[in-house]
Amino acid sequence: MTAEGQSVTDDRFTRVSLFGVMTTILQYSRALLVIGAAGFLIGGLLPIIRPKYVAQSSFVPEGSTSSMANLVGLAAQFGVTVPGAGNDESIEFYVRLVRSREVLQGIALTEFAFSKGKPGEPAPDSLRGNLVLLYGFTGKNPHKNLLGAINKLDDNIGIQADTRAGMISLRTKARYADLAALLNRRTLDLINEFNLRRRQSQAGEERRFIEARMDQAQRELQTSENELARFLERNRRYLDSPQLAFEASRLERRLDLRQQVYTTLAQAYEQARISEVRNTPVITIIDVPEGSEKRAGGVVIGSLVGLLVGLMLGTFVAVALESLVAQKRADPEAYASLRNIMLATPVVGPAARFWLRVR
């Protein structure tokens, strides 16, 4: 074969195409079946040997009580913006809150005590510790250990929002059923605590704003009362004069408006004082996590996933080896050197020898 023909042959083997992949799969079908069967068995055994459990809950966020609606409307007439107004939390807010660093860190550092038994079965053995220890992050760097626990916890938490129903579903996965339920409950508690502190802080800001505005409104109200009183003292028969009657009506309207503003501010001030110390929950739990524990996945699903992963891995290895065969034709010495190195490597060597036997 000529050098040009050899180059064309090498190009044909090195190019990855649909027909080339199909040819490679058929050529290495025995090895692919062995790897796929291994993946099928491993995927089916994992849920049995090392099961995982899921606990689920659902809750509805309570909209912030708009007791300041009248105050906001009056303030807008004067061109004043009330702090914190219009900050009702959306469903997306709670979804992001669950994924926030503050909530995840709070869960990871919480010490849990739970049973190692299956749901509904008593177990004498129990475990205690935070997620950093339970997840096995025991390195010398505490910050790195905490970050690893947070990342793993984030993978084990699922949250789904139903915007039409205004409901949020929370799923937590863990090695043990009791731990899954405890993680779910702790997440709900932290959501409520965070939002409660946020509303109390907002109520404190509103109280301070209203308190300052009340002083000003009281002075304005007193000024309007004094103006109307002086007018009535000077004009006892003002009804006989259209101009004086109009002026009296104008002063009375101003006084009524000042009185309305002050009354609304006083009501909002009392409500803000109550909200500042209120500790009632700000979410309504529809489905509690306790009692919802169930096994995550199953043997059938695990086996199918293992089979799929095994076939994909086998196909990738087959295509890679076929490319090496093409390189062998182009440079036999380099291929022999690489083959000897691979066979001598402790990790790659056994896999390479296994592949050469089953292909």
Short mmCIF file of the C-alpha atoms (twelve columns), coordinates in Angstrom:
data_MODEL
# 
_entry.id   MODEL 
# 
loop_
_atom_site.group_PDB 
_atom_site.id 
_atom_site.type_symbol 
_atom_site.label_atom_id 
_atom_site.label_alt_id 
_atom_site.label_comp_id 
_atom_site.label_asym_id 
_atom_site.label_seq_id 
_atom_site.Cartn_x 
_atom_site.Cartn_y 
_atom_site.Cartn_z 
_atom_site.pdbx_PDB_model_num 
ATOM 1   C CA . MET A 1   0.000   0.000   0.000  1 
ATOM 2   C CA . THR A 2   1.289   3.451   -0.852 1 
ATOM 3   C CA . ALA A 3   1.985   6.171   1.682  1 
ATOM 4   C CA . GLU A 4   -1.042  8.059   0.403  1 
ATOM 5   C CA . GLY A 5   -3.225  4.962   0.798  1 
ATOM 6   C CA . GLN A 6   -1.847  4.399   4.316  1 
ATOM 7   C CA . SER A 7   -2.690  8.030   5.204  1 
ATOM 8   C CA . VAL A 8   -6.222  7.628   3.916  1 
ATOM 9   C CA . THR A 9   -6.648  4.447   5.979  1 
ATOM 10  C CA . ASP A 10  -5.331  6.134   9.113  1 
ATOM 11  C CA . ASP A 11  -7.633  9.109   8.592  1 
ATOM 12  C CA . ARG A 12  -10.556 6.754   8.234  1 
ATOM 13  C CA . PHE A 13  -9.767  5.136   11.577 1 
ATOM 14  C CA . THR A 14  -9.014  8.319   13.433 1 
ATOM 15  C CA . ARG A 15  -12.144 10.152  12.336 1 
ATOM 16  C CA . VAL A 16  -15.125 9.636   14.638 1 
ATOM 17  C CA . SER A 17  -18.361 9.158   12.716 1 
ATOM 18  C CA . LEU A 18  -21.677 7.436   13.288 1 
ATOM 19  C CA . PHE A 19  -20.783 4.489   11.092 1 
ATOM 20  C CA . GLY A 20  -17.377 4.227   12.720 1 
ATOM 21  C CA . VAL A 21  -18.910 4.108   16.193 1 
ATOM 22  C CA . MET A 22  -21.461 1.499   15.106 1 
ATOM 23  C CA . THR A 23  -18.716 -0.624  13.550 1 
ATOM 24  C CA . THR A 24  -16.646 -0.356  16.720 1 
ATOM 25  C CA . ILE A 25  -19.644 -1.358  18.889 1 
ATOM 26  C CA . LEU A 26  -20.249 -4.465  16.785 1 
ATOM 27  C CA . GLN A 27  -16.566 -5.311  16.796 1 
ATOM 28  C CA . TYR A 28  -16.354 -5.054  20.608 1 
ATOM 29  C CA . SER A 29  -19.876 -6.345  21.314 1 
ATOM 30  C CA . ARG A 30  -18.653 -9.066  23.681 1 
ATOM 31  C CA . ALA A 31  -16.755 -6.615  25.852 1 
ATOM 32  C CA . LEU A 32  -19.679 -4.168  25.808 1 
ATOM 33  C CA . LEU A 33  -22.068 -6.878  26.980 1 
ATOM 34  C CA . VAL A 34  -19.737 -7.822  29.827 1 
ATOM 35  C CA . ILE A 35  -19.362 -4.193  30.984 1 
ATOM 36  C CA . GLY A 36  -23.095 -3.567  30.575 1 
ATOM 37  C CA . ALA A 37  -23.906 -6.668  32.629 1 
ATOM 38  C CA . ALA A 38  -21.483 -5.534  35.315 1 
ATOM 39  C CA . GLY A 39  -23.135 -2.112  35.402 1 
ATOM 40  C CA . PHE A 40  -26.559 -3.771  35.538 1 
ATOM 41  C CA . LEU A 41  -25.551 -5.859  38.560 1 
ATOM 42  C CA . ILE A 42  -23.816 -3.003  40.369 1 
ATOM 43  C CA . GLY A 43  -26.733 -0.639  39.759 1 
ATOM 44  C CA . GLY A 44  -29.182 -3.221  41.084 1 
ATOM 45  C CA . LEU A 45  -27.129 -4.103  44.153 1 
ATOM 46  C CA . LEU A 46  -26.382 -0.553  45.301 1 
ATOM 47  C CA . PRO A 47  -29.979 0.247   46.395 1 
ATOM 48  C CA . ILE A 48  -29.938 -2.995  48.411 1 
ATOM 49  C CA . ILE A 49  -26.460 -2.736  49.920 1 
ATOM 50  C CA . ARG A 50  -26.488 1.018   50.500 1 
ATOM 51  C CA . PRO A 51  -30.075 2.306   50.317 1 
ATOM 52  C CA . LYS A 52  -31.054 5.946   50.525 1 
ATOM 53  C CA . TYR A 53  -34.258 7.415   51.880 1 
ATOM 54  C CA . VAL A 54  -36.260 10.479  50.958 1 
ATOM 55  C CA . ALA A 55  -38.467 12.604  53.211 1 
ATOM 56  C CA . GLN A 56  -40.896 15.084  51.711 1 
ATOM 57  C CA . SER A 57  -42.835 18.060  53.014 1 
ATOM 58  C CA . SER A 58  -44.790 20.952  51.555 1 
ATOM 59  C CA . PHE A 59  -45.565 24.418  52.827 1 
ATOM 60  C CA . VAL A 60  -47.279 27.627  51.829 1 
ATOM 61  C CA . PRO A 61  -45.600 30.992  52.473 1 
ATOM 62  C CA . GLU A 62  -47.815 33.462  54.269 1 
ATOM 63  C CA . GLY A 63  -47.984 36.820  52.561 1 
ATOM 64  C CA . SER A 64  -46.853 39.626  54.805 1 
ATOM 65  C CA . THR A 65  -49.856 41.303  56.431 1 
ATOM 66  C CA . SER A 66  -50.333 44.556  54.644 1 
ATOM 67  C CA . SER A 67  -51.416 46.546  57.685 1 
ATOM 68  C CA . MET A 68  -49.593 49.534  56.268 1 
ATOM 69  C CA . ALA A 69  -51.629 49.722  53.074 1 
ATOM 70  C CA . ASN A 70  -53.377 52.937  54.146 1 
ATOM 71  C CA . LEU A 71  -50.102 54.395  55.344 1 
ATOM 72  C CA . VAL A 72  -48.400 53.624  52.053 1 
ATOM 73  C CA . GLY A 73  -51.240 55.261  50.129 1 
ATOM 74  C CA . LEU A 74  -51.134 58.398  52.235 1 
ATOM 75  C CA . ALA A 75  -47.343 58.534  52.143 1 
ATOM 76  C CA . ALA A 76  -47.440 58.307  48.349 1 
ATOM 77  C CA . GLN A 77  -49.676 61.394  48.228 1 
ATOM 78  C CA . PHE A 78  -46.923 63.314  49.990 1 
ATOM 79  C CA . GLY A 79  -44.180 61.796  47.848 1 
ATOM 80  C CA . VAL A 80  -42.807 59.711  50.729 1 
ATOM 81  C CA . THR A 81  -41.686 56.080  50.325 1 
ATOM 82  C CA . VAL A 82  -42.272 53.830  53.314 1 
ATOM 83  C CA . PRO A 83  -39.284 51.502  53.884 1 
ATOM 84  C CA . GLY A 84  -40.037 47.818  53.400 1 
ATOM 85  C CA . ALA A 85  -43.322 48.442  51.586 1 
ATOM 86  C CA . GLY A 86  -44.054 46.132  48.688 1 
ATOM 87  C CA . ASN A 87  -41.488 43.513  49.703 1 
ATOM 88  C CA . ASP A 88  -43.783 40.468  49.805 1 
ATOM 89  C CA . GLU A 89  -41.688 37.360  49.284 1 
ATOM 90  C CA . SER A 90  -42.311 35.445  46.078 1 
ATOM 91  C CA . ILE A 91  -42.187 31.691  45.611 1 
ATOM 92  C CA . GLU A 92  -38.799 32.102  43.940 1 
ATOM 93  C CA . PHE A 93  -37.508 33.802  47.080 1 
ATOM 94  C CA . TYR A 94  -38.062 30.648  49.111 1 
ATOM 95  C CA . VAL A 95  -36.496 28.464  46.420 1 
ATOM 96  C CA . ARG A 96  -33.363 30.595  46.512 1 
ATOM 97  C CA . LEU A 97  -33.461 30.776  50.306 1 
ATOM 98  C CA . VAL A 98  -33.225 26.984  50.630 1 
ATOM 99  C CA . ARG A 99  -30.143 27.028  48.366 1 
ATOM 100 C CA . SER A 100 -28.543 29.935  50.200 1 
ATOM 101 C CA . ARG A 101 -25.238 29.537  52.011 1 
ATOM 102 C CA . GLU A 102 -26.730 30.626  55.344 1 
ATOM 103 C CA . VAL A 103 -29.432 27.953  55.374 1 
ATOM 104 C CA . LEU A 104 -27.206 25.151  54.068 1 
ATOM 105 C CA . GLN A 105 -24.476 25.994  56.570 1 
ATOM 106 C CA . GLY A 106 -26.998 26.084  59.393 1 
ATOM 107 C CA . ILE A 107 -28.191 22.596  58.470 1 
ATOM 108 C CA . ALA A 108 -24.660 21.232  58.046 1 
ATOM 109 C CA . LEU A 109 -23.565 22.450  61.484 1 
ATOM 110 C CA . THR A 110 -26.658 21.160  63.295 1 
ATOM 111 C CA . GLU A 111 -26.041 18.118  65.482 1 
ATOM 112 C CA . PHE A 112 -28.492 15.330  64.695 1 
ATOM 113 C CA . ALA A 113 -29.267 12.246  66.779 1 
ATOM 114 C CA . PHE A 114 -31.164 9.518   64.946 1 
ATOM 115 C CA . SER A 115 -31.772 5.801   64.638 1 
ATOM 116 C CA . LYS A 116 -30.102 3.689   61.966 1 
ATOM 117 C CA . GLY A 117 -33.169 1.500   61.472 1 
ATOM 118 C CA . LYS A 118 -35.603 1.405   58.583 1 
ATOM 119 C CA . PRO A 119 -38.869 3.388   58.701 1 
ATOM 120 C CA . GLY A 120 -41.214 1.942   61.301 1 
ATOM 121 C CA . GLU A 121 -38.662 -0.541  62.625 1 
ATOM 122 C CA . PRO A 122 -36.967 -0.113  66.013 1 
ATOM 123 C CA . ALA A 123 -33.184 -0.154  65.946 1 
ATOM 124 C CA . PRO A 124 -30.860 -0.234  68.946 1 
ATOM 125 C CA . ASP A 125 -28.060 1.483   67.045 1 
ATOM 126 C CA . SER A 126 -28.050 5.243   66.711 1 
ATOM 127 C CA . LEU A 127 -25.760 7.964   65.431 1 
ATOM 128 C CA . ARG A 128 -25.060 11.507  66.546 1 
ATOM 129 C CA . GLY A 129 -23.173 14.339  64.911 1 
ATOM 130 C CA . ASN A 130 -23.348 17.129  62.370 1 
ATOM 131 C CA . LEU A 131 -23.276 16.561  58.633 1 
ATOM 132 C CA . VAL A 132 -19.571 17.377  58.377 1 
ATOM 133 C CA . LEU A 133 -18.834 14.255  60.404 1 
ATOM 134 C CA . LEU A 134 -21.720 12.143  59.106 1 
ATOM 135 C CA . TYR A 135 -20.679 12.783  55.516 1 
ATOM 136 C CA . GLY A 136 -17.113 11.771  56.335 1 
ATOM 137 C CA . PHE A 137 -15.345 15.103  55.895 1 
ATOM 138 C CA . THR A 138 -12.631 14.760  58.541 1 
ATOM 139 C CA . GLY A 139 -9.701  16.536  56.909 1 
ATOM 140 C CA . LYS A 140 -7.367  18.971  58.609 1 
ATOM 141 C CA . ASN A 141 -8.954  22.021  56.964 1 
ATOM 142 C CA . PRO A 142 -12.252 22.812  58.769 1 
ATOM 143 C CA . HIS A 143 -13.337 25.318  56.124 1 
ATOM 144 C CA . LYS A 144 -12.811 22.787  53.341 1 
ATOM 145 C CA . ASN A 145 -14.667 20.122  55.334 1 
ATOM 146 C CA . LEU A 146 -17.631 22.446  55.852 1 
ATOM 147 C CA . LEU A 147 -17.673 23.420  52.187 1 
ATOM 148 C CA . GLY A 148 -17.671 19.760  51.153 1 
ATOM 149 C CA . ALA A 149 -20.587 19.014  53.484 1 
ATOM 150 C CA . ILE A 150 -22.530 22.007  52.135 1 
ATOM 151 C CA . ASN A 151 -22.016 20.903  48.528 1 
ATOM 152 C CA . LYS A 152 -23.106 17.348  49.296 1 
ATOM 153 C CA . LEU A 153 -26.115 18.590  51.238 1 
ATOM 154 C CA . ASP A 154 -27.087 20.806  48.305 1 
ATOM 155 C CA . ASP A 155 -27.125 17.698  46.090 1 
ATOM 156 C CA . ASN A 156 -29.363 15.894  48.599 1 
ATOM 157 C CA . ILE A 157 -31.982 18.655  48.781 1 
ATOM 158 C CA . GLY A 158 -34.640 19.083  46.129 1 
ATOM 159 C CA . ILE A 159 -37.183 21.895  46.036 1 
ATOM 160 C CA . GLN A 160 -40.070 22.356  43.655 1 
ATOM 161 C CA . ALA A 161 -42.421 25.329  43.488 1 
ATOM 162 C CA . ASP A 162 -46.000 25.343  42.258 1 
ATOM 163 C CA . THR A 163 -46.588 28.992  41.430 1 
ATOM 164 C CA . ARG A 164 -50.253 28.484  40.548 1 
ATOM 165 C CA . ALA A 165 -51.073 26.854  43.888 1 
ATOM 166 C CA . GLY A 166 -48.548 28.956  45.807 1 
ATOM 167 C CA . MET A 167 -47.104 25.801  47.364 1 
ATOM 168 C CA . ILE A 168 -43.508 24.614  47.729 1 
ATOM 169 C CA . SER A 169 -42.431 20.964  48.015 1 
ATOM 170 C CA . LEU A 170 -39.203 20.086  49.808 1 
ATOM 171 C CA . ARG A 171 -37.384 16.757  49.440 1 
ATOM 172 C CA . THR A 172 -34.356 15.678  51.455 1 
ATOM 173 C CA . LYS A 173 -32.298 12.543  50.834 1 
ATOM 174 C CA . ALA A 174 -30.079 10.762  53.353 1 
ATOM 175 C CA . ARG A 175 -28.474 7.422   54.106 1 
ATOM 176 C CA . TYR A 176 -30.927 6.819   56.960 1 
ATOM 177 C CA . ALA A 177 -34.672 7.371   57.056 1 
ATOM 178 C CA . ASP A 178 -34.704 9.269   60.361 1 
ATOM 179 C CA . LEU A 179 -31.904 11.542  59.175 1 
ATOM 180 C CA . ALA A 180 -33.829 12.372  55.990 1 
ATOM 181 C CA . ALA A 181 -36.812 13.491  58.063 1 
ATOM 182 C CA . LEU A 182 -34.609 15.480  60.457 1 
ATOM 183 C CA . LEU A 183 -32.908 17.264  57.559 1 
ATOM 184 C CA . ASN A 184 -36.289 18.189  56.135 1 
ATOM 185 C CA . ARG A 185 -37.583 19.478  59.464 1 
ATOM 186 C CA . ARG A 186 -34.418 21.470  60.139 1 
ATOM 187 C CA . THR A 187 -34.694 23.077  56.706 1 
ATOM 188 C CA . LEU A 188 -38.258 24.152  57.434 1 
ATOM 189 C CA . ASP A 189 -37.210 25.556  60.811 1 
ATOM 190 C CA . LEU A 190 -34.363 27.578  59.321 1 
ATOM 191 C CA . ILE A 191 -36.613 28.957  56.575 1 
ATOM 192 C CA . ASN A 192 -39.048 30.124  59.204 1 
ATOM 193 C CA . GLU A 193 -36.328 31.529  61.513 1 
ATOM 194 C CA . PHE A 194 -34.625 33.433  58.712 1 
ATOM 195 C CA . ASN A 195 -37.833 34.930  57.416 1 
ATOM 196 C CA . LEU A 196 -39.049 35.713  60.934 1 
ATOM 197 C CA . ARG A 197 -35.869 37.649  61.737 1 
ATOM 198 C CA . ARG A 198 -36.175 39.435  58.429 1 
ATOM 199 C CA . ARG A 199 -39.740 40.535  59.149 1 
ATOM 200 C CA . GLN A 200 -38.918 41.591  62.697 1 
ATOM 201 C CA . SER A 201 -36.025 43.682  61.401 1 
ATOM 202 C CA . GLN A 202 -38.278 45.225  58.771 1 
ATOM 203 C CA . ALA A 203 -40.931 45.943  61.400 1 
ATOM 204 C CA . GLY A 204 -38.287 47.691  63.524 1 
ATOM 205 C CA . GLU A 205 -37.338 49.945  60.624 1 
ATOM 206 C CA . GLU A 206 -40.999 50.699  59.958 1 
ATOM 207 C CA . ARG A 207 -41.592 51.542  63.630 1 
ATOM 208 C CA . ARG A 208 -38.706 54.009  63.711 1 
ATOM 209 C CA . PHE A 209 -39.866 55.615  60.470 1 
ATOM 210 C CA . ILE A 210 -43.481 55.900  61.647 1 
ATOM 211 C CA . GLU A 211 -42.415 57.236  65.029 1 
ATOM 212 C CA . ALA A 212 -40.538 60.114  63.398 1 
ATOM 213 C CA . ARG A 213 -43.399 60.729  60.976 1 
ATOM 214 C CA . MET A 214 -45.943 60.733  63.819 1 
ATOM 215 C CA . ASP A 215 -44.127 63.580  65.582 1 
ATOM 216 C CA . GLN A 216 -44.237 65.639  62.408 1 
ATOM 217 C CA . ALA A 217 -47.889 64.722  61.745 1 
ATOM 218 C CA . GLN A 218 -48.842 65.702  65.298 1 
ATOM 219 C CA . ARG A 219 -47.235 69.099  64.884 1 
ATOM 220 C CA . GLU A 220 -48.999 69.599  61.551 1 
ATOM 221 C CA . LEU A 221 -52.306 68.532  63.110 1 
ATOM 222 C CA . GLN A 222 -51.863 70.954  65.998 1 
ATOM 223 C CA . THR A 223 -51.009 73.757  63.575 1 
ATOM 224 C CA . SER A 224 -54.187 73.089  61.563 1 
ATOM 225 C CA . GLU A 225 -56.274 73.029  64.741 1 
ATOM 226 C CA . ASN A 226 -54.817 76.367  65.861 1 
ATOM 227 C CA . GLU A 227 -55.445 77.946  62.445 1 
ATOM 228 C CA . LEU A 228 -59.093 76.853  62.463 1 
ATOM 229 C CA . ALA A 229 -59.557 78.008  66.064 1 
ATOM 230 C CA . ARG A 230 -58.144 81.476  65.314 1 
ATOM 231 C CA . PHE A 231 -60.358 81.770  62.240 1 
ATOM 232 C CA . LEU A 232 -63.483 80.906  64.207 1 
ATOM 233 C CA . GLU A 233 -62.573 83.365  66.950 1 
ATOM 234 C CA . ARG A 234 -62.195 86.187  64.419 1 
ATOM 235 C CA . ASN A 235 -65.190 85.246  62.284 1 
ATOM 236 C CA . ARG A 236 -68.093 84.173  64.473 1 
ATOM 237 C CA . ARG A 237 -70.633 84.839  61.695 1 
ATOM 238 C CA . TYR A 238 -68.587 83.470  58.797 1 
ATOM 239 C CA . LEU A 239 -71.623 81.709  57.318 1 
ATOM 240 C CA . ASP A 240 -73.001 85.092  56.282 1 
ATOM 241 C CA . SER A 241 -70.035 85.602  53.950 1 
ATOM 242 C CA . PRO A 242 -69.441 83.198  51.020 1 
ATOM 243 C CA . GLN A 243 -65.729 83.986  51.018 1 
ATOM 244 C CA . LEU A 244 -65.369 83.315  54.746 1 
ATOM 245 C CA . ALA A 245 -67.465 80.148  54.463 1 
ATOM 246 C CA . PHE A 246 -65.149 78.915  51.715 1 
ATOM 247 C CA . GLU A 247 -62.077 79.676  53.833 1 
ATOM 248 C CA . ALA A 248 -63.614 77.822  56.795 1 
ATOM 249 C CA . SER A 249 -64.361 74.834  54.593 1 
ATOM 250 C CA . ARG A 250 -60.767 74.808  53.333 1 
ATOM 251 C CA . LEU A 251 -59.356 74.884  56.869 1 
ATOM 252 C CA . GLU A 252 -61.702 72.093  57.973 1 
ATOM 253 C CA . ARG A 253 -60.655 69.881  55.025 1 
ATOM 254 C CA . ARG A 254 -57.005 70.443  55.884 1 
ATOM 255 C CA . LEU A 255 -57.684 69.568  59.496 1 
ATOM 256 C CA . ASP A 256 -59.572 66.410  58.483 1 
ATOM 257 C CA . LEU A 257 -56.682 65.329  56.273 1 
ATOM 258 C CA . ARG A 258 -54.129 65.935  59.037 1 
ATOM 259 C CA . GLN A 259 -56.340 64.023  61.456 1 
ATOM 260 C CA . GLN A 260 -56.628 61.089  59.030 1 
ATOM 261 C CA . VAL A 261 -52.871 60.994  58.483 1 
ATOM 262 C CA . TYR A 262 -52.173 61.029  62.211 1 
ATOM 263 C CA . THR A 263 -54.766 58.325  62.942 1 
ATOM 264 C CA . THR A 264 -53.371 56.071  60.238 1 
ATOM 265 C CA . LEU A 265 -49.829 56.604  61.480 1 
ATOM 266 C CA . ALA A 266 -50.865 55.787  65.034 1 
ATOM 267 C CA . GLN A 267 -52.515 52.552  63.932 1 
ATOM 268 C CA . ALA A 268 -49.494 51.571  61.816 1 
ATOM 269 C CA . TYR A 269 -47.172 52.416  64.692 1 
ATOM 270 C CA . GLU A 270 -48.975 50.051  67.045 1 
ATOM 271 C CA . GLN A 271 -49.009 47.320  64.396 1 
ATOM 272 C CA . ALA A 272 -45.277 47.764  63.775 1 
ATOM 273 C CA . ARG A 273 -44.576 47.471  67.512 1 
ATOM 274 C CA . ILE A 274 -46.522 44.198  67.597 1 
ATOM 275 C CA . SER A 275 -44.804 42.844  64.478 1 
ATOM 276 C CA . GLU A 276 -41.386 43.696  65.892 1 
ATOM 277 C CA . VAL A 277 -41.817 41.199  68.734 1 
ATOM 278 C CA . ARG A 278 -44.093 38.695  67.002 1 
ATOM 279 C CA . ASN A 279 -42.669 35.169  66.817 1 
ATOM 280 C CA . THR A 280 -45.491 33.367  65.011 1 
ATOM 281 C CA . PRO A 281 -44.497 31.187  62.003 1 
ATOM 282 C CA . VAL A 282 -44.434 32.838  58.616 1 
ATOM 283 C CA . ILE A 283 -44.942 29.606  56.669 1 
ATOM 284 C CA . THR A 284 -47.817 27.160  56.887 1 
ATOM 285 C CA . ILE A 285 -46.702 23.531  56.690 1 
ATOM 286 C CA . ILE A 286 -49.178 21.439  54.721 1 
ATOM 287 C CA . ASP A 287 -47.393 18.056  54.768 1 
ATOM 288 C CA . VAL A 288 -44.985 17.326  57.634 1 
ATOM 289 C CA . PRO A 289 -41.791 15.387  56.878 1 
ATOM 290 C CA . GLU A 290 -42.214 12.978  59.790 1 
ATOM 291 C CA . GLY A 291 -43.703 9.737   58.512 1 
ATOM 292 C CA . SER A 292 -43.033 10.494  54.838 1 
ATOM 293 C CA . GLU A 293 -39.731 8.597   54.670 1 
ATOM 294 C CA . LYS A 294 -39.446 6.142   51.807 1 
ATOM 295 C CA . ARG A 295 -36.648 4.458   49.914 1 
ATOM 296 C CA . ALA A 296 -35.197 6.520   47.070 1 
ATOM 297 C CA . GLY A 297 -35.127 4.668   43.784 1 
ATOM 298 C CA . GLY A 298 -35.307 0.897   43.471 1 
ATOM 299 C CA . VAL A 299 -33.599 -2.190  42.143 1 
ATOM 300 C CA . VAL A 300 -35.180 -1.932  38.700 1 
ATOM 301 C CA . ILE A 301 -34.315 1.732   38.197 1 
ATOM 302 C CA . GLY A 302 -30.819 1.223   39.598 1 
ATOM 303 C CA . SER A 303 -30.213 -1.739  37.308 1 
ATOM 304 C CA . LEU A 304 -31.368 0.152   34.226 1 
ATOM 305 C CA . VAL A 305 -29.229 3.161   35.108 1 
ATOM 306 C CA . GLY A 306 -26.237 0.881   35.747 1 
ATOM 307 C CA . LEU A 307 -26.765 -0.865  32.420 1 
ATOM 308 C CA . LEU A 308 -26.961 2.437   30.570 1 
ATOM 309 C CA . VAL A 309 -23.836 3.796   32.272 1 
ATOM 310 C CA . GLY A 310 -21.971 0.549   31.605 1 
ATOM 311 C CA . LEU A 311 -22.842 0.573   27.914 1 
ATOM 312 C CA . MET A 312 -21.866 4.227   27.580 1 
ATOM 313 C CA . LEU A 313 -18.570 3.619   29.358 1 
ATOM 314 C CA . GLY A 314 -17.861 0.540   27.270 1 
ATOM 315 C CA . THR A 315 -18.611 2.425   24.048 1 
ATOM 316 C CA . PHE A 316 -16.267 5.222   25.039 1 
ATOM 317 C CA . VAL A 317 -13.482 2.761   25.862 1 
ATOM 318 C CA . ALA A 318 -14.044 0.868   22.599 1 
ATOM 319 C CA . VAL A 319 -13.829 4.035   20.506 1 
ATOM 320 C CA . ALA A 320 -10.713 5.108   22.393 1 
ATOM 321 C CA . LEU A 321 -9.037  1.722   21.844 1 
ATOM 322 C CA . GLU A 322 -9.975  1.749   18.173 1 
ATOM 323 C CA . SER A 323 -8.261  5.097   17.869 1 
ATOM 324 C CA . LEU A 324 -5.199  3.578   19.533 1 
ATOM 325 C CA . VAL A 325 -5.264  0.763   16.975 1 
ATOM 326 C CA . ALA A 326 -5.192  3.360   14.224 1 
ATOM 327 C CA . GLN A 327 -2.254  5.038   15.935 1 
ATOM 328 C CA . LYS A 328 -0.568  1.654   16.177 1 
ATOM 329 C CA . ARG A 329 -0.587  1.404   12.409 1 
ATOM 330 C CA . ALA A 330 0.885   4.863   12.116 1 
ATOM 331 C CA . ASP A 331 3.559   4.496   14.840 1 
ATOM 332 C CA . PRO A 332 4.012   0.904   16.107 1 
ATOM 333 C CA . GLU A 333 6.902   1.739   18.402 1 
ATOM 334 C CA . ALA A 334 5.050   4.494   20.257 1 
ATOM 335 C CA . TYR A 335 1.999   2.239   20.587 1 
ATOM 336 C CA . ALA A 336 4.068   -0.607  22.044 1 
ATOM 337 C CA . SER A 337 5.654   1.761   24.551 1 
ATOM 338 C CA . LEU A 338 2.241   3.141   25.602 1 
ATOM 339 C CA . ARG A 339 0.808   -0.396  25.870 1 
ATOM 340 C CA . ASN A 340 3.629   -1.546  28.129 1 
ATOM 341 C CA . ILE A 341 3.207   1.513   30.346 1 
ATOM 342 C CA . MET A 342 -0.553  0.982   30.605 1 
ATOM 343 C CA . LEU A 343 -0.190  -2.696  31.463 1 
ATOM 344 C CA . ALA A 344 2.388   -1.866  34.138 1 
ATOM 345 C CA . THR A 345 0.226   0.809   35.776 1 
ATOM 346 C CA . PRO A 346 -1.477  -0.519  38.950 1 
ATOM 347 C CA . VAL A 347 -4.815  1.175   38.209 1 
ATOM 348 C CA . VAL A 348 -5.055  0.934   34.411 1 
ATOM 349 C CA . GLY A 349 -3.200  -2.367  34.007 1 
ATOM 350 C CA . PRO A 350 -5.864  -4.764  35.365 1 
ATOM 351 C CA . ALA A 351 -8.605  -3.040  33.362 1 
ATOM 352 C CA . ALA A 352 -6.512  -3.167  30.182 1 
ATOM 353 C CA . ARG A 353 -5.733  -6.874  30.629 1 
ATOM 354 C CA . PHE A 354 -9.404  -7.578  31.314 1 
ATOM 355 C CA . TRP A 355 -10.399 -5.742  28.146 1 
ATOM 356 C CA . LEU A 356 -7.880  -7.663  26.034 1 
ATOM 357 C CA . ARG A 357 -9.289  -10.962 27.333 1 
ATOM 358 C CA . VAL A 358 -12.983 -10.218 26.776 1 
ATOM 359 C CA . ARG A 359 -12.814 -8.363  23.465 1 
# 
